[in-house]
Amino acid sequence: MIKNSYIIEKIPTETIEYAMKDSKSIPRIRTSNTIANGIIESGFFYKKLNSDKFRKLYKGNYIQLWKDNYEILKNIIPLNDIYCIVENESGDIYEFSKSISENKFLSGGTIQSWNDLERLYLKILNYINRIIQYQKTSKQLIGIETAIWNFTIDGKLFDLDPPRFLRNEEDSSFTRKDDINQCKRTIYRNFTEIGMKTNLLATVIIGLQDGNFFIPDLPSYWLDILTQHLIQSIEDKNRRQNVERILRGKGNFKSNFTKHPIDIILEEKNKEILGGINMEKYNKEQQFIFVTGPSESGKSGGINHIKAKYQQVKHLKIRDIFPAVYRDSKCNLTYDEWYDNESKNNFESFWDRYIQKAREMSNGADVVIMDTMYGVKEIQYLYKKLRQNVGVLYIDAPEEERIRREYQRLRTDSPYTDRKADLSITMEQVAERTRKKDAKKERLETFEYKDLAYEQDGTIVVRPNGIKFSKVINNNGTVEELYEKLDLYIESEISKVKSRKEKTQEER
C-alpha cells in the first residue's frame, strides 16, 4: 500500500493506513494544495495533498524533494512536529504531523500580547533571512510558510512547503480574492525575497482585520513598527524603498503572480488598513498614574508603601523606560542626541513608544505608577491618547514641613543604602537646598500639575477650580495618615480598572 515514504518520527503503521483509506467519517476541508485533511487516532493530523497539481510543476520524486528540503530547513527552523510524508501505490501523497492546534501562536479568537507578537515576528523575519542567505549561496529556493499562526508559541514551525519549483507562471492561491478566509488559510508560500517578507506582514494585517486574533495592548503605531522591522531586515536600498512604497500604497507590486497578498489587502480593505487603523478599542484597561509634587513631600516613601502593599500595582521609573525605548530603536545616535531629536521632532510617536514600553515593562499590572513627569504638554498628550486611563497623583506638603523632614532624614543613617548621617548639616543649608529644587521643579511646570483639569471638549488646561483629573494628597500629618490617604486613592483606581475590565468582557 505504501510505495514511498520519509519517516521523521515514529508513527504507527495502522494510523497511516487508516488515513489512506479515505474514510468518509474524516472531515474534508479543501484548500489549494490539500484534497482532504483531519485529525485521526492518537492525535495525528493528516493532509492528503493535491498530487496532480504537484506533478504538473515537478516531474521528479516529490518525497525525495520534500526530504531534501526538510533536512535543510530543520537546521534553520525548529521543525519538531512533522512526523512523515507518505506516497501510496496510486500516487496519492499524505503528510502527517502531531496535532498541536492548542499551541498555535495565533488561532481563531486567541488573545496575545503585542510584545509576544512582535518577538515572534522578528524571529520569523530572521528565519526568512537565513533561508534567503542559503538561497544566495546554493541558488536554490526553499519554501517556508510565513503565516504567523502556523508557528507555535515557542517558535516551532509545524507546516512546511517544498521549493517554489517553476511557479513563475503560476497563480498564487491569493487569486481567490472573493474569499478572504481562503487567503488566510493558504497564505501561500514562496514569493521572492521581498514577497516572503511582505507576506508575513500581510498575515498580521489580515488576522487583525478579520478577528482571527486579538492584541489587547496593540499600540496605535503598530503597523509602523512592523513595517520598520521588515524594512530594516532588507539590506538593499532599492528593495527597501520598493517595499516601503508597496506598504504605503504608493506603488504596484510587480511579481510573477496574478495577485500578491498586499494587492489583495489593498483591494479588500480599500487601502484603509495601510493608512492607519483606529486601534483605540485595543487599549488596555491599565491605569497610568504619574506621581509628582514638590521636593521632600513624601513621594518616595508613598510609592514604596504602595509597591509593598498592592500586588496589582507596578512601579516604573521614567529614567528606565526611555533607555529601553532607545535600545529598541537601534539608533546610531548617542542616547542624549536621540532623546533630544525624538522629543522635539517626533513628539507624539516619542510618547506613544514610551507608553508602549511602559506597558511591556508593567507585566500586565492593573495600575502603573511612574514618578515624575516633564511638563504639562506631555501629560496633555497622554490624556488625549489614554483619556480616563491616565491620571496625576500630586503629593503636597508645606515648605517648612518638607525642610524639617529632610533635615531629620540627612542627620540619620539610611536604612536602605550605605548613606551615613551628616551631623554637620544645618537647617539653613537644608532650606537652601530644598528651595533650589523647588525652583527647578517650577521651571518644569511641576506645581501646575496640582491644578490640572480638562474641559468638556477634552482639551486639558491648567486653571484654578477646574475639573481635575489629578489627585492632590496633602502630606501634612503623620506617615500613617499619608498611607491611609494613599490606600483610599489606589484602591479606588484599582476598582476603576476592574470595572473597565468587566465592561470590556461584556462587550466581547
Buried (B, 14 or more C-beta within 10 A) or exposed (E): EEEBBBEBEEBEEEBBEBBBEEEEEBEEEEBBBBBBBBEBEEEBBBBBBBBEEBEEBBEEEBBEBBBBBBEBBBEBBBBBBBBBBBBBEEEBBBBBBBBBEEBBBBBEEBEBBBBEBBEBBBBBBEBBBBBBEBBEEEEBBBBBBBBBBBBBBEBBBBBBBBBBBEBEEBBBBBBBBEEBEBBBBBBBBBBBBBBBBBBBBBBBBBBBBBEBBBBBBBBBBBBBBBBBBBBEBBEEEEBBEBBBEBBEBEBEBEBBBEBBBBBBBBEBBEEEBBEEBEBEEBBBBBBBBBBBBBBBBBBEBBBEBBEEEBEBBBBBEBEEBBEBBBEBEEBEEEEEEBBEEBBEEEEEBBBBBBBBBBBBBBEBBBBBBBBBBBEBEBBBBBBBBBEEBBBBBBBBBEBEBBBBBBBEBBBEEEEEEEEEEEEEBEEEEBBEBBEEBBEEBEEBBBBBBBBBBBEEEEEBEBEEEBEBBBBBBBBEEEEEEBBEBBBEBBBEBBEBBEEBBEEBEEEE
